[in-house]
Amino acid sequence: MTAHLGLGNAYYEIGEPERALFYYHKVNFEEGQEMDDVLYNMGNAYYSLGDNEKAMDYYHKCIKINPEKIECLYNLGNAYVKKQEYLSAV
């Protein structure tokens, strides 16, 4: 785990998703990594901020890298339910 990912996770855990996103973006773009965990965490942070569209974008990116990441599929389904797009949530 990189330092930026660890810091992002720590800020997310203490309820500071904006600060978490700052560090997640550093992992994703500065270090050139597109790890499914980072993308999943970014989706969660955006979701907790109420930005459902960005959350869904990151969940889709995560699933593209790792289609078997169950927790990401689950959260994407919840995001579709929030948008009342029930057929897409299944």
C-alpha positions as CSV (number, residue, x, y, z in Angstrom):
1,M,0.0,0.0,0.0
2,T,1.3,3.4,-0.9
3,A,1.5,6.3,1.6
4,H,-1.1,8.2,-0.3
5,L,-3.6,5.3,-0.2
6,G,-3.0,4.9,3.5
7,L,-3.6,8.6,4.2
8,G,-6.7,8.5,2.0
9,N,-8.1,5.5,3.9
10,A,-7.3,7.2,7.3
11,Y,-9.1,10.4,6.3
12,Y,-12.1,8.4,5.0
13,E,-12.3,6.4,8.2
14,I,-12.5,9.5,10.4
15,G,-15.2,11.0,8.2
16,E,-13.3,13.4,6.0
17,P,-14.0,12.2,2.5
18,E,-12.8,15.4,0.8
19,R,-9.4,15.0,2.3
20,A,-9.4,11.3,1.5
21,L,-10.1,12.1,-2.2
22,F,-7.1,14.5,-2.3
23,Y,-4.9,11.5,-1.4
24,Y,-6.7,9.0,-3.6
25,H,-6.3,11.2,-6.6
26,K,-2.5,11.4,-5.9
27,V,-2.3,7.6,-5.9
28,N,-4.4,7.3,-9.0
29,F,-2.8,10.0,-11.1
30,E,0.6,11.0,-9.7
31,E,1.8,7.4,-9.2
32,G,0.1,6.2,-12.5
33,Q,-1.7,3.4,-10.8
34,E,-5.3,2.4,-11.4
35,M,-5.7,0.0,-8.6
36,D,-9.2,-1.3,-8.1
37,D,-9.1,-0.6,-4.4
38,V,-8.3,3.1,-5.0
39,L,-11.1,3.4,-7.5
40,Y,-13.5,1.7,-5.2
41,N,-12.5,3.9,-2.3
42,M,-12.9,7.0,-4.5
43,G,-16.4,5.9,-5.4
44,N,-17.2,5.5,-1.7
45,A,-15.9,8.9,-0.9
46,Y,-17.9,10.6,-3.6
47,Y,-21.0,8.6,-2.6
48,S,-20.6,9.8,1.0
49,L,-20.3,13.4,-0.3
50,G,-23.6,12.9,-2.1
51,D,-22.1,12.9,-5.6
52,N,-23.8,9.8,-6.9
53,E,-22.7,10.3,-10.5
54,K,-19.0,10.5,-9.7
55,A,-19.4,7.6,-7.4
56,M,-20.9,5.5,-10.1
57,D,-18.1,6.6,-12.5
58,Y,-15.5,5.3,-10.2
59,Y,-17.4,2.1,-9.4
60,H,-17.6,1.4,-13.1
61,K,-13.8,2.0,-13.5
62,C,-13.2,-0.3,-10.6
63,I,-15.3,-3.1,-12.1
64,K,-13.6,-2.7,-15.5
65,I,-10.3,-3.5,-13.8
66,N,-11.7,-6.2,-11.5
67,P,-15.2,-7.5,-12.5
68,E,-15.2,-9.8,-9.5
69,K,-14.9,-7.1,-6.8
70,I,-18.2,-7.9,-5.1
71,E,-18.3,-4.9,-2.7
72,C,-17.9,-2.6,-5.7
73,L,-20.8,-4.3,-7.6
74,Y,-22.9,-4.0,-4.5
75,N,-22.2,-0.3,-4.0
76,L,-22.9,0.3,-7.7
77,G,-26.2,-1.4,-7.3
78,N,-27.0,0.8,-4.3
79,A,-26.1,3.9,-6.3
80,Y,-28.5,2.8,-9.0
81,V,-31.2,2.3,-6.4
82,K,-30.6,5.8,-5.1
83,K,-31.2,7.1,-8.7
84,Q,-34.4,4.9,-8.8
85,E,-32.9,3.0,-11.7
86,Y,-33.9,-0.3,-10.3
87,L,-33.4,-2.5,-13.4
88,S,-29.8,-1.3,-13.7
89,A,-29.3,-2.1,-10.0
90,V,-29.9,-5.8,-10.5
